[in-house]
Amino acid sequence: RCPKINGVVERFNRSIQEEFIDFNLEYLEDPKLFSSKLANYLLFYNCTRIHKSLGNITPMAYLVQKGVMSEKSVTYT
């Protein structure tokens, strides 16, 4: 319903496919192990990996900088 967001979602899906799934296909047969590895990757993606579109900071740092999240909630993650 919101075409502006569609491009962002598609880029996220592409990043997950190219950076995680393509390199971890052997884990697809074990859903629990795959989910665990995907969760770890998503923590890396949101908390450690810098994003050019956000000014070379992590998504979590961006949210703290904009005041959407507090520093305290980031340490909880």
Rosetta blueprint (number, residue, H / E / L):
1 R L
2 C L
3 P H
4 K H
5 I H
6 N H
7 G H
8 V H
9 V H
10 E H
11 R H
12 F H
13 N H
14 R H
15 S H
16 I H
17 Q H
18 E H
19 E H
20 F L
21 I H
22 D H
23 F H
24 N L
25 L H
26 E H
27 Y H
28 L H
29 E H
30 D L
31 P H
32 K H
33 L H
34 F H
35 S H
36 S H
37 K H
38 L H
39 A H
40 N H
41 Y H
42 L H
43 L H
44 F H
45 Y H
46 N H
47 C H
48 T L
49 R L
50 I L
51 H E
52 K H
53 S H
54 L H
55 G L
56 N L
57 I E
58 T L
59 P H
60 M H
61 A H
62 Y H
63 L H
64 V H
65 Q H
66 K H
67 G L
68 V L
69 M L
70 S L
71 E H
72 K H
73 S H
74 V H
75 T H
76 Y H
77 T L
